[in-house]
Amino acid sequence: MAQDYLKVVWSATEWVPVPVTTKLLAARLGVGASTVSETVRRLCDAGLLTHEPYGTVGLTETGRRHALAMVRRHRLVETFLVEVLGYGWDEVHDEAEVLEHAVSDVFVERLAQRLGHPDRDPHGDPIPAADGTVHLPPASPLWDVDPGAWRVARISDADPDLLRYLDEVGIGLDCRLEVGERRAAVGTVAVLVRADERADERAGERAGERSVDLGEAAGRAIWVVPGG
């Protein structure tokens, strides 16, 4: 659907300023290059996208409004599935991809009201306001930060297996972490989880603390802000 293209173009650069190409769109949407090229051309003709030959794809102001509306739908549905229906945070992305196209604007705003107008989804991604306002926290990938006290602000939902692993080791939104030195030779970083509510006393460690060695993929999926 056209809305999916607009949403992907916006989401691709939400946290990292990467160039959005037709190749990137084909990979993220799981469709062929020719399909992407034709759809992008059609959306450009409709005044929703911009695309220079062999260049990057961008949103027009109208396209951005439509994209943010779809992002809002998706993230509100994810939040509803977790907070009301008891889904795990690793289960909701694909469900929301389907449901976001099946609900009305009225339903979306009723969801927002029922949930208390949340400003982020279960993974920490900001939920755009009804007027399109987005408040992105000043977060950085854990892999790139200096050693010290940090707090988890966002975890990428791209890999459900990683989400399940992080849940097992006690890392979730708002967890307080003490980040150690990166071990570049082995590709890991030591992290001390300080979130009391996620303590695992069965691990034989002090309540509220657990040491974990994270690989680079996990370190880049976890976004943190100063504090702890």
Steps between C-alpha positions, in 0.01 A plus 500: 500500500607857436482579873763234568746671267448836668537347846822320408653811342432696820596225744826419322646837595326546835800405712788488252542734199546230237429557129168344398543323167272280294727209598441573869124520442500168314688333787278642775173440317593158362408581140686508170699794370267554205198517731674755719603714204147505360340577836751774578433656159126490565538656846721771354230577245251520786714758678590274793863410425801656335756296307782616281623247241749267671463712813330473835130485574344766723164613631316811394324693775174327407674163494650567842155568649369173360808311620469633855132408507590140414784492752256625764254224413766231508650599833168553673388154386826350630450672833141376524606142423761504777325700770143376455517163324817373665714445192876482540699788356659253259160398356330824411672638191350264243155514664509880490604495133170328421273682744618852415332469160177360642404767754341840450630840606231508768617165635860621512406806705286286732805279549710803588239614751463153651878473542535844655663661194837322530803672351697183421433142395616181678844529339551866588432638153310831528131500411424806285228722641178545306639825356815326377729624776780256582723519807814295440710447813870593474604136505809327363580134428646336809787371287615858431478654847775552758516283811275620780141519619231488231128430473329302222280725286434279201563147368467424131223254419670375183603166656238319714761245614713781638201648682435165665865471601508849649185420695669189639805694621288778648554783252192702410379856473613732781747246637800662666827372362865538586685472170856374508779509244449356155716198424562566133707186452209273589216735405330529839424761761447428869177634651376496858119502516386699803121486459367361831166401353679270254739341750560129462596365841518150358814604314677519837571870469396792714136597459474778248833432328602264224808500281451433130742496207324636192607453142517787252158422348335528840707804588380678188137397553487651851478880511581681823491843659724626782389409850479209729 
